[in-house]
Amino acid sequence: MRILLINPNTSEEFTRRVQAIADQYAFPGTTAVAMNPTTGPHSIEGIYDELLSAPGTLELAISHMDEFDAFVIACYSDHPTIYALREITDKPVLGIAEASMYVACMLGYNFSVVTTNEEWEPLLWDAVRHYGLTERCASVRSTRMPVLALEAASEEETSELILKTAQQAITEDDAEVICLGCAGMSGMDKALQDKLGIPVLDGVVCALKLLEGLIGYGVTSSKKRAYARPGHKPIIGLPEIFGTVYR
């Protein structure tokens, strides 16, 4: 099976991290490839960045649609391209936030998300509500560290900030599972888990393993109602590739 993991920002450093973690955890029969668009914001730290990242992300996915069996959107948000891709393909598509939160609910009664800048706190609460997990989410806490700071900071410095924030979620919010709320935190889960004594989840790994299961099970995205393929219509002033997906 072949799985494409798309980092929707243009940071090649983040993409390398996603590739490294995919190489570590993919089954022997899985080819997992991480890519990022060449246009768009260097980081995604809010709704505006998220929307600006969507065209490049969709163009990348569409151009490789026939080469892969499933797709991961490796941004810890309720990214709009997840749902757009589910409309234009029946191949499974997962976001790393959705994947990690659902896995967390299988490992503990509740979970907390530890994310980067504080602007993500209300946005991730919106995602929690969208996934129907409000009663299972103990808290969303930020380290107050901008996403791009993850590129420059040492792993020790970043890990210490995440550890402190996760400890607060455990002691003050009674969190039983921690979800790492940024793709740039990939690879930090096991060391943090050893220190915290509860499960710590990397959303990239959760999405990868769930997709391996869905592909192996032979199930696809439903084309009934919500994810029905969009009907043909003229599109003006956009690259031709966006019109190729209409039925």
Secondary structure, DSSP 4 states (H G I P E B T S, - for coil): -EEEEE-SSS-HHHHHHHHHHHHHHS-TT-EEEEE--SSS-SS--SHHHHHHHHHHHHHHHHHTGGG-SEEEE-SSS--HHHHHHHHH-SS-EEEHHHHHHHHHHHHSS-EEEEESSTTHHHHHHHHHHHTT-GGGEEEEEE-S--TTHHHHS-HHHHHHHHHHHHHHHHHHH--SSEEE--GGGTT-HHHHHHHHSS-EEEHHHHHHHHHHHHHHHT-----SGGGPPPPP----SS-GGGGTT--
